[in-house]
Amino acid sequence: MDGAVTIASDDSLAISLQLTAGSTTGIPVEMLITAQAGSATFYFDAISLGWLPGEGITYSGAIVDVPEFELFSIANSPVGTYDFNFDL
């Protein structure tokens, strides 16, 4: 999905990720999954399966299929703008 999603601050939001490598299986890649909330930047760490502060590489290695998993979930969020990016 590309674009904005607007929710009320008392609503919940869940973001899931799934990747099918197909014919690109085995090709070396760097995957970056980042989130920006106000002036704070976070990246998703594939080893700990959690969000860490700052900028970093989510995964570096051969591209593989990634089964669907919940990447982010929030309820009763503070009012603001949250930007999520997935780069491969």
N, C-alpha and C positions, 0 to 999 in steps of 0.2 A: 504494500500500500504506500502511496506517496501522497502527502497532503496533510491537512490539519484535521484533527478530531477534537471536538469540543464536548466537555462533560461538565456537569455541575460538581461543585466541591464535595457534595455528599454522595456522589455516585462512585462506583468502583470501576477500575480499568485493569484488564489483563492483556499482556502482549506475549504471544507465542512465536517461536521460530522453528522452521523446518527447512532443511536443505537437501535437495536431491542432486548429487554430483554428476550423475549420468556419464557422458563421454569424457568429462573432465577429471574423473576419479584418478587420484595419484599425482596430479599436477601440484607442484609446490605453490602455496599461497600464504598470504598474511590476511587474517580476518580481524576486522576492527568493529566492535559493537560499542557505541558510546552513547551517553546521555548527558544532556545539558539541562540543569535546573537553576535558573537565575544565573549567578556568576560561578556556580559549582559545576565541575566536569567530573564524570565518572566513566569507567570502562568495565565491561563484563569480562571476568577472568574465567577461562575455560577449565582451569585446574581446580579452583576452589568453588566454581559454579556460583559465584557471587559478584556483586558490584564493588569495585575498589575506587577510591578517590584518585583523581588525576587522569593522565592520558597513558595508555598502554596498548599493547597488542593482545587481543583476545586469544588468538590461536595462530601459530606459525608451524606449517608442516604440509603434508600431502592432503589435498582436498578429499573428503569422504562424505558419505551420506550422514546427515544429522537428523535423527528422529525428532518429531515434534516435542518440544518441552516449553514450559512456561518460563519466559525470560524475565518478566517483570509483572508485579501485581501491586496495586495500591487501592486503598479505600480511604475516604474522608481526607483527600489530599489538600494541602495548602493551596490557596489560589495562586496561580502563576502559569508560566509557560514552560513546558517540558519538551525538549527536542531529543529524538532517538534517531541514531544513524547506524546503518549496517553497510560496511564496505568490505569488498573482497578483492 
